[in-house]
Amino acid sequence: MKHTLFAVFAGMLVLGILTAGQVSAHAELDRSNPEAESSVKGSPAQVEIWFTEEIAEGSTIEVVDASGKAVTTAQAKLDLFDPDRKHLTVELMPNLPEGSYTVNWTSISAEDGDTESDSFTFTITGNGTPVASPVASPAASPVATGTPPATKVSGSLQTSEQPRAQNANIDERALAIALMTGVAAALLIYGFWRLVRPRRHPFDRNPH
């Protein structure tokens, strides 16, 4: 009975590790421009979203006005100049009127193809100069056919440095948790083997 309970506990632990790995493979919203629930002055030229992990082609952004009418001019594009492949953009119609706009997005994880969907809103409050992106990115132009340049505009590095540092900290914590879980599982398996392995009696040895 004791051995059976130990085996069940070890199996549940391994299943929990596998399930945690599957749940984490989703590209969630990291940040956006315009920011979620923010107010901007003037009509933005595009909507940009950065995700928490690499996304695949087919990820989408749809922007609609208060009546549900789409205000995008093309399909969303994956920024091929982003080495992390986490940046997705979509072009908006020019001179959008004041009001609330809803951004509906769907991400496809490049790791295992899992999808994640959500939405947020932003509000246009005036007819000023169109809002420019805080990150210099060629993603708004047609998809480039050459190799992305190795260098970046200094402004891009400054605006993306902090989110990347946060992602690095998250990755380090996830790695530490995985290592600790692996060690615990190994100790449990070893202890189980010690309990169930056949034991030889000293008098069972063949005399020489």
N, C-alpha and C positions, 0 to 999 in steps of 0.2 A: 504493500500500500504506500509506504514511504517513497519507494522508488518510482511508483506510478505518478504520484503528485509532483515529484521533482521533474519527471519527464514532461508532464503537462505544462509546468511553469516555464521550463526552458523553451518549449515549442511556442508558447504565447509570447515570450520575449523576442524570439527570432521573427515571428509574424509581425510584431509591433515595429521592429526595425525596418522590415521590408515595406510595411504600409507607410511609415514616416517618409521613406525615400520617395515613394510614389506621390504622396501629397505635396511634397516640396517642389515637384517639377511643374510649377505653374508660373507663367510670366505675369506678375502683378504690376499695377500702376506704381511707378516710382515718383514721377513728377510730370508736369505738363506745362505747356505754354499755349494759350492763357492758363493760369493756374485754376484748379478746381474751386468753384464757388467764388471766384474773384470777379471784380468789375474792371473793365478796360475802357479806355476812351478811344473811340475810333474803331474802324472795322479791321480786324486782324486779317492778314494776308493768308494765314494758314493756322492749323492746329497741330501742335507737336506733342508727342507722348514718348517718355522714356520709361522702359520697363525694368523690372528687377533682374531679369535674366535674358539671354539671347532669344530672339524670336525668329520665326520662319516666314517665308513668303506666304501670302494668303491672310496675314493678320490685317484687320480692317479698322477704320475709323469712319463713323458716320456722324455728321453734324446736322441737326434739324432746328428750325425756329420754333416759336411757341405754338404754331399751328400744326407742327409735324412735317413741314415741308423741308426737303433736303436743301442745304445751302452749299454743298461741296461741288467742285467743278470736275473732279476726277477721282479715281480710286486712290486709296492710301498707298504710300511708297515706303519701302524699307530703305533707310539711309545706308547705302553701300560704303560710304566714306567713314562710317562709325565702326571702328575695329571691334567693338563689343557686340555689334548688331542688336542693339537695344532701342534704337531710335526710329520712330515711325511718324510720318507726316501726311497731311492731306491739305490740298488747296481749297480756299473758300472763295465764294463769289465776292466781287468788289463792292464797296459801299453798302455794306449791310446796315439796315436800320437799327435803331436802338431797340433793346429788348433782351429777353432771356433766350439762350441757346443751349441745347442739350448735346453732349458728346457721348455717343455710344461706341464702345470699342470692344474688339474681340482679338485676343492674342493667341498665337499658336506657339507653343514651346518648341524651340529648336532641339531640345534634349530628347523628348519622347513624343512630341506631337500633341500633347494635351492642350486643350483650349481653356481660356478663361475670359469671361465677359463682365462688363460693368459699365457704368455711365457716370457723368458728372455734368454740372452746368457752369456757365459763365454768363456775364451780362455786359452788353455794350451800352454805354451811358452817354456817348457823345459822338459827334461827327468830326473828330480831329484827324490827325495823320494816322494812317494804318499802323497798327502795332507791329513792330519788327521782332524777329526772334532774338532772344538773348544769346543764342549760340549760332555762330557762323557755320552754316552747313549747306553744302551743295545739293541736299536732298530735294529741295523745292524745284530744281531744274530737272529736265529729262534725265533718265538713268544713264550714267556715264558708261562708256564702253571700254575705257582704259583701266589701268591699275590705279586704285586710289592713292593719292600722294602720301608720302611718309610723314610729312610735316603737317602741323595744324596751326591755325590762327591762335595767337596767345590768349585772346578772349575766350575761345572755346575751352582751353585748358583750365582757365580760372573758374569758369562757371561749372564745369563737370568734375573738378577735382574733389570737391567735398562729397558728392553722392558716390563716387567711386571708392573713396576712403571708407564710407559707411558700408558699402557692399563688401569691401575687403574684410572689414571687421566681422560682418555677418558670416562670411565664408569661413573665417578662422574659428569662430565659435561653433559653426556647424561641424567643421572638421574635428575639433576637440571633443564635441559630444559624440560623434561617430566613433572616434578612437576609444573613448571611455566605454561606450556601449559594446564595442567589439571585444575589449578586454574582459568586461563583465560576462559576456556570452561565452568566451573561451574558458574562463574560470568555472562557470556553471557546467559546461560540457565536460571539463576535466574532473570536476567533483562527481558528476553523474557516472563517469567511467570508473572512477575509483570505488564507487558504491556497488556497481553491478558486475565488475570484472570477477571471474572465478578465482578463488583463493586456494592455493595449494597447501596441504597440511605438511608439516615437516617430516612426518613419518611415511609420507607417500613417495619420497625420493627413493630411487633405485640404489641399492647398496653397490659399492664398487668392489 
